[in-house]
Amino acid sequence: MQNLSPADELCEIRAAVARLQAREASLCAVLQQAAQNPSRPIPRPGWPIRREAALH
């Protein structure tokens, strides 16, 4: 970690908080959309696993 002045450190912390709040809003929107449309579950990344080759 660099030796930052208190003002610079505060600026970085505020930027991190803003990024986290934006991410929180994005996730809340996804969850609200999923709650309104329960017939379509949110797919997990990499799911389903496709196994088209023959298993040995």
N, CA, C and O atoms as a GROMACS GRO file, in nm:
protein
  224
    1MET      N    1   0.085  -0.118   0.000
    1MET     CA    2   0.000   0.000   0.000
    1MET      C    3   0.089   0.124   0.000
    1MET      O    4   0.194   0.127   0.063
    2GLN      N    5   0.044   0.222  -0.071
    2GLN     CA    6   0.121   0.346  -0.081
    2GLN      C    7   0.094   0.433   0.040
    2GLN      O    8  -0.009   0.421   0.107
    3ASN      N    9   0.189   0.521   0.066
    3ASN     CA   10   0.168   0.621   0.172
    3ASN      C   11   0.089   0.736   0.112
    3ASN      O   12   0.144   0.820   0.042
    4LEU      N   13  -0.040   0.738   0.141
    4LEU     CA   14  -0.128   0.840   0.087
    4LEU      C   15  -0.157   0.944   0.193
    4LEU      O   16  -0.155   0.917   0.313
    5SER      N   17  -0.185   1.063   0.144
    5SER     CA   18  -0.229   1.165   0.238
    5SER      C   19  -0.370   1.129   0.283
    5SER      O   20  -0.440   1.055   0.214
    6PRO      N   21  -0.412   1.179   0.397
    6PRO     CA   22  -0.549   1.148   0.442
    6PRO      C   23  -0.656   1.188   0.339
    6PRO      O   24  -0.756   1.118   0.323
    7ALA      N   25  -0.635   1.297   0.270
    7ALA     CA   26  -0.732   1.341   0.170
    7ALA      C   27  -0.737   1.243   0.053
    7ALA      O   28  -0.845   1.211   0.003
    8ASP      N   29  -0.620   1.195   0.008
    8ASP     CA   30  -0.617   1.099  -0.102
    8ASP      C   31  -0.678   0.966  -0.062
    8ASP      O   32  -0.751   0.904  -0.140
    9GLU      N   33  -0.650   0.921   0.059
    9GLU     CA   34  -0.707   0.796   0.108
    9GLU      C   35  -0.859   0.807   0.118
    9GLU      O   36  -0.931   0.714   0.082
   10LEU      N   37  -0.907   0.919   0.166
   10LEU     CA   38  -1.051   0.941   0.176
   10LEU      C   39  -1.115   0.940   0.038
   10LEU      O   40  -1.224   0.886   0.020
   11CYS      N   41  -1.049   0.997  -0.059
   11CYS     CA   42  -1.100   0.998  -0.196
   11CYS      C   43  -1.109   0.856  -0.250
   11CYS      O   44  -1.209   0.822  -0.314
   12GLU      N   45  -1.009   0.774  -0.226
   12GLU     CA   46  -1.011   0.635  -0.272
   12GLU      C   47  -1.122   0.556  -0.202
   12GLU      O   48  -1.190   0.475  -0.266
   13ILE      N   49  -1.140   0.579  -0.075
   13ILE     CA   50  -1.246   0.510  -0.001
   13ILE      C   51  -1.383   0.549  -0.054
   13ILE      O   52  -1.470   0.463  -0.070
   14ARG      N   53  -1.402   0.675  -0.080
   14ARG     CA   54  -1.531   0.720  -0.133
   14ARG      C   55  -1.558   0.661  -0.272
   14ARG      O   56  -1.671   0.626  -0.304
   15ALA      N   57  -1.454   0.649  -0.353
   15ALA     CA   58  -1.470   0.587  -0.485
   15ALA      C   59  -1.506   0.440  -0.471
   15ALA      O   60  -1.591   0.390  -0.546
   16ALA      N   61  -1.445   0.370  -0.377
   16ALA     CA   62  -1.476   0.229  -0.354
   16ALA      C   63  -1.620   0.213  -0.305
   16ALA      O   64  -1.690   0.122  -0.348
   17VAL      N   65  -1.663   0.300  -0.217
   17VAL     CA   66  -1.801   0.296  -0.166
   17VAL      C   67  -1.899   0.320  -0.281
   17VAL      O   68  -2.002   0.253  -0.290
   18ALA      N   69  -1.868   0.414  -0.368
   18ALA     CA   70  -1.956   0.443  -0.481
   18ALA      C   71  -1.966   0.323  -0.574
   18ALA      O   72  -2.074   0.291  -0.623
   19ARG      N   73  -1.853   0.255  -0.600
   19ARG     CA   74  -1.855   0.135  -0.685
   19ARG      C   75  -1.940   0.026  -0.621
   19ARG      O   76  -2.019  -0.040  -0.690
   20LEU      N   77  -1.925   0.006  -0.490
   20LEU     CA   78  -2.002  -0.097  -0.421
   20LEU      C   79  -2.152  -0.065  -0.420
   20LEU      O   80  -2.235  -0.154  -0.435
   21GLN      N   81  -2.186   0.063  -0.404
   21GLN     CA   82  -2.327   0.101  -0.405
   21GLN      C   83  -2.387   0.080  -0.544
   21GLN      O   84  -2.503   0.040  -0.556
   22ALA      N   85  -2.310   0.107  -0.648
   22ALA     CA   86  -2.359   0.083  -0.784
   22ALA      C   87  -2.380  -0.066  -0.807
   22ALA      O   88  -2.478  -0.106  -0.869
   23ARG      N   89  -2.288  -0.148  -0.759
   23ARG     CA   90  -2.302  -0.294  -0.773
   23ARG      C   91  -2.423  -0.344  -0.695
   23ARG      O   92  -2.496  -0.432  -0.741
   24GLU      N   93  -2.443  -0.287  -0.575
   24GLU     CA   94  -2.559  -0.325  -0.495
   24GLU      C   95  -2.689  -0.293  -0.570
   24GLU      O   96  -2.780  -0.375  -0.572
   25ALA      N   97  -2.697  -0.177  -0.631
   25ALA     CA   98  -2.816  -0.138  -0.705
   25ALA      C   99  -2.839  -0.232  -0.823
   25ALA      O  100  -2.952  -0.269  -0.853
   26SER      N  101  -2.731  -0.270  -0.890
   26SER     CA  102  -2.741  -0.363  -1.002
   26SER      C  103  -2.794  -0.499  -0.957
   26SER      O  104  -2.882  -0.555  -1.022
   27LEU      N  105  -2.741  -0.550  -0.849
   27LEU     CA  106  -2.786  -0.680  -0.799
   27LEU      C  107  -2.930  -0.674  -0.748
   27LEU      O  108  -3.005  -0.769  -0.767
   28CYS      N  109  -2.968  -0.565  -0.686
   28CYS     CA  110  -3.107  -0.550  -0.640
   28CYS      C  111  -3.202  -0.551  -0.759
   28CYS      O  112  -3.310  -0.610  -0.752
   29ALA      N  113  -3.164  -0.486  -0.868
   29ALA     CA  114  -3.248  -0.485  -0.987
   29ALA      C  115  -3.263  -0.625  -1.045
   29ALA      O  116  -3.372  -0.663  -1.087
   30VAL      N  117  -3.155  -0.701  -1.046
   30VAL     CA  118  -3.161  -0.839  -1.097
   30VAL      C  119  -3.254  -0.923  -1.008
   30VAL      O  120  -3.335  -1.000  -1.059
   31LEU      N  121  -3.241  -0.908  -0.877
   31LEU     CA  122  -3.326  -0.985  -0.786
   31LEU      C  123  -3.472  -0.946  -0.798
   31LEU      O  124  -3.560  -1.032  -0.791
   32GLN      N  125  -3.500  -0.818  -0.814
   32GLN     CA  126  -3.639  -0.772  -0.829
   32GLN      C  127  -3.698  -0.826  -0.959
   32GLN      O  128  -3.814  -0.866  -0.963
   33GLN      N  129  -3.618  -0.826  -1.064
   33GLN     CA  130  -3.666  -0.879  -1.192
   33GLN      C  131  -3.693  -1.028  -1.180
   33GLN      O  132  -3.793  -1.076  -1.235
   34ALA      N  133  -3.608  -1.101  -1.111
   34ALA     CA  134  -3.628  -1.245  -1.092
   34ALA      C  135  -3.752  -1.271  -1.008
   34ALA      O  136  -3.822  -1.370  -1.031
   35ALA      N  137  -3.780  -1.186  -0.911
   35ALA     CA  138  -3.898  -1.204  -0.826
   35ALA      C  139  -4.026  -1.178  -0.905
   35ALA      O  140  -4.129  -1.239  -0.877
   36GLN      N  141  -4.020  -1.090  -1.002
   36GLN     CA  142  -4.138  -1.060  -1.083
   36GLN      C  143  -4.162  -1.167  -1.189
   36GLN      O  144  -4.274  -1.181  -1.239
   37ASN      N  145  -4.060  -1.242  -1.223
   37ASN     CA  146  -4.070  -1.342  -1.328
   37ASN      C  147  -4.015  -1.475  -1.275
   37ASN      O  148  -3.908  -1.519  -1.318
   38PRO      N  149  -4.087  -1.539  -1.181
   38PRO     CA  150  -4.033  -1.658  -1.117
   38PRO      C  151  -4.024  -1.781  -1.207
   38PRO      O  152  -3.958  -1.878  -1.172
   39SER      N  153  -4.091  -1.778  -1.323
   39SER     CA  154  -4.087  -1.895  -1.411
   39SER      C  155  -3.952  -1.910  -1.480
   39SER      O  156  -3.920  -2.018  -1.530
   40ARG      N  157  -3.875  -1.805  -1.484
   40ARG     CA  158  -3.743  -1.812  -1.548
   40ARG      C  159  -3.634  -1.793  -1.445
   40ARG      O  160  -3.603  -1.680  -1.409
   41PRO      N  161  -3.576  -1.901  -1.397
   41PRO     CA  162  -3.467  -1.886  -1.301
   41PRO      C  163  -3.344  -1.825  -1.367
   41PRO      O  164  -3.323  -1.840  -1.488
   42ILE      N  165  -3.265  -1.757  -1.289
   42ILE     CA  166  -3.142  -1.697  -1.339
   42ILE      C  167  -3.041  -1.809  -1.358
   42ILE      O  168  -3.008  -1.879  -1.262
   43PRO      N  169  -2.991  -1.828  -1.479
   43PRO     CA  170  -2.896  -1.938  -1.501
   43PRO      C  171  -2.762  -1.911  -1.434
   43PRO      O  172  -2.715  -1.798  -1.429
   44ARG      N  173  -2.703  -2.017  -1.384
   44ARG     CA  174  -2.570  -2.006  -1.325
   44ARG      C  175  -2.468  -2.010  -1.437
   44ARG      O  176  -2.490  -2.079  -1.537
   45PRO      N  177  -2.357  -1.940  -1.424
   45PRO     CA  178  -2.254  -1.944  -1.528
   45PRO      C  179  -2.204  -2.087  -1.547
   45PRO      O  180  -2.174  -2.157  -1.450
   46GLY      N  181  -2.194  -2.130  -1.672
   46GLY     CA  182  -2.143  -2.263  -1.702
   46GLY      C  183  -2.244  -2.373  -1.679
   46GLY      O  184  -2.207  -2.491  -1.680
   47TRP      N  185  -2.371  -2.339  -1.658
   47TRP     CA  186  -2.472  -2.441  -1.631
   47TRP      C  187  -2.575  -2.437  -1.743
   47TRP      O  188  -2.610  -2.326  -1.782
   48PRO      N  189  -2.625  -2.542  -1.795
   48PRO     CA  190  -2.590  -2.680  -1.765
   48PRO      C  191  -2.463  -2.722  -1.836
   48PRO      O  192  -2.424  -2.664  -1.937
   49ILE      N  193  -2.400  -2.820  -1.784
   49ILE     CA  194  -2.279  -2.874  -1.845
   49ILE      C  195  -2.322  -2.959  -1.963
   49ILE      O  196  -2.402  -3.052  -1.948
   50ARG      N  197  -2.269  -2.928  -2.078
   50ARG     CA  198  -2.306  -3.003  -2.198
   50ARG      C  199  -2.205  -3.117  -2.216
   50ARG      O  200  -2.084  -3.095  -2.220
   51ARG      N  201  -2.258  -3.235  -2.225
   51ARG     CA  202  -2.173  -3.353  -2.243
   51ARG      C  203  -2.217  -3.426  -2.369
   51ARG      O  204  -2.293  -3.522  -2.364
   52GLU      N  205  -2.167  -3.378  -2.482
   52GLU     CA  206  -2.205  -3.436  -2.609
   52GLU      C  207  -2.113  -3.551  -2.648
   52GLU      O  208  -2.152  -3.637  -2.727
   53ALA      N  209  -1.994  -3.555  -2.595
   53ALA     CA  210  -1.901  -3.664  -2.627
   53ALA      C  211  -1.939  -3.786  -2.545
   53ALA      O  212  -1.994  -3.774  -2.436
   54ALA      N  213  -1.910  -3.902  -2.599
   54ALA     CA  214  -1.942  -4.026  -2.528
   54ALA      C  215  -1.853  -4.038  -2.405
   54ALA      O  216  -1.733  -4.011  -2.410
   55LEU      N  217  -1.913  -4.081  -2.296
   55LEU     CA  218  -1.836  -4.102  -2.174
   55LEU      C  219  -1.770  -4.239  -2.180
   55LEU      O  220  -1.829  -4.335  -2.230
   56HIS      N  221  -1.651  -4.248  -2.131
   56HIS     CA  222  -1.577  -4.376  -2.134
   56HIS      C  223  -1.599  -4.451  -2.007
   56HIS      O  224  -1.545  -4.560  -1.990
   0.00000   0.00000   0.00000
